[in-house]
Amino acid sequence: MRLLILGAAGQVGREITRQACPQWIVRAVDRSGLDITDSSAIDAIVSDFKPDIIINAAAYTAVDKAETEEIAAYAINCDGAKFLAQAAEKSGAALLHISTDYVFSGDKDGLYQENDATGPTGVYGASKLAGEKAIQQYCQRHIIMRTAWVFGEFGNNFVKTMIRLARDRETLDVVGDQYGSPTWAGDIANALLTISQRILEGSEIKWGIYHFSGFPYTNWYEFADKILTIASNSALINRKPLIRSITTFDYPTPARRPLNSKLNCSKILENFHIQPSDWQAALKKLHSYTD
């Protein structure tokens, strides 16, 4: 199997590259090796490598900066996705693409289903939703995987930020009224590679949108408390700071965050037997996430 990975230097991209089957022929590229906003460059690499599967882990993810960098966000998250979809369709490759909970408004009570109405409240979510629609329009054999609250060994994320701040501060204020699912990057990679294997085996695939995130559901305050309890017990920090729960109103940001990012993951379990990410188990490897 020939696998092309885009965004190979990111949190999930590095995990996909690391976990990919040794028997597969893998080409992993990051932004220095491919400009995803260049349709000619994408056509060239796809026609040259001839992948069976393309996994797109490349994205513009600076949620707040996107509010003032709308052109850049759409170029990567929408145009890049469109160019990949067109190249995949032309070459016959399947396209697996990572999307986000930010395509929803966060105003719903209960869990978000794949077919629920979208309603992004910021540029980042809107650009990712536009990318989803482009993929649906231009590539028949696609899997769009929406996920949330990604953390892991590579790149910047909430877990690393909490540990860094805890080393310097005696108290931390963390938002407690935004609910969702921490998701370990390694589990996202494993889920995408599991689907890739099913495609390779010729299994019947129900193409479309899937949700994949962590369980149990929590909020940022509870997540921070869990992180720093483990960090303290593991001597990654000298002492656990006092953590105070605050509201979204108390912590204004340029982009509005969804108050509810709880994704229903039953569809991916039913069709691919993929369980939700066990983020609490992943935190037991906390020492590997720190510098």
Helices and strands as residue ranges (DSSP letters): E 2-6, H 11-19, E 25-29, H 39-49, E 53-56, G 65-67, H 70-74, I 75-79, H 80-91, E 94-100, G 101-103, H 123-138, E 142-147, E 150-151, H 158-166, E 171-175, E 179-180, E 183-184, H 185-200, E 208-211, E 214-215, E 218-219, H 220-233, E 242-246, H 266-272, E 277-278, H 279-282, G 283-289
